[in-house]
Amino acid sequence: MPEAVPTVLALSTVACFGAALWLMSAGRLSVAGVTFLSASILIYFRERWLQRNDAA
């Protein structure tokens, strides 16, 4: 069974990318940019979580 935290972070990242693409197509470019940035931060947190668990 997959770990809960990395799975939730991955699903949140996909949701952020979807929302950002929708916002970009709707012309809300500044909000879309912040959403893309949020997705990047979620990817960072997921990778840090996975590295921490691999080291243990």
C-alpha positions in Angstrom: 0.0 0.0 0.0 1.4 3.4 -0.9 2.3 5.9 1.8 -0.4 8.5 2.4 1.6 11.7 2.5 3.4 11.3 -0.9 0.2 10.2 -2.5 -1.8 13.1 -1.2 1.0 15.5 -2.3 1.1 14.0 -5.8 -2.7 14.3 -6.1 -2.6 17.9 -4.9 0.1 18.7 -7.4 -2.1 17.3 -10.3 -5.0 19.3 -9.0 -2.9 22.5 -8.9 -1.7 21.9 -12.4 -5.3 21.4 -13.6 -6.5 24.5 -11.9 -3.6 26.5 -13.2 -4.3 25.4 -16.8 -7.9 26.3 -16.4 -7.1 29.7 -14.9 -4.6 30.4 -17.6 -7.2 29.6 -20.3 -9.7 31.9 -18.5 -7.3 34.8 -18.6 -6.5 34.9 -14.9 -2.7 34.8 -15.5 -1.5 36.1 -12.1 -3.6 33.5 -10.2 -2.5 30.8 -12.6 1.1 31.8 -12.0 0.7 31.5 -8.2 -1.0 28.1 -8.7 1.9 26.9 -10.8 4.3 28.1 -8.1 2.2 26.2 -5.5 2.4 23.0 -7.6 6.2 23.4 -7.7 6.4 23.8 -3.9 4.2 20.7 -3.5 6.7 18.7 -5.8 9.6 19.9 -3.6 7.8 18.8 -0.4 7.0 15.4 -1.9 10.6 14.8 -3.0 11.9 15.9 0.4 9.5 13.5 2.1 10.6 10.6 -0.1 14.3 11.3 0.5 13.8 11.5 4.2 12.1 8.1 4.3 14.7 6.5 2.0 17.5 7.6 4.4 15.9 6.0 7.4 
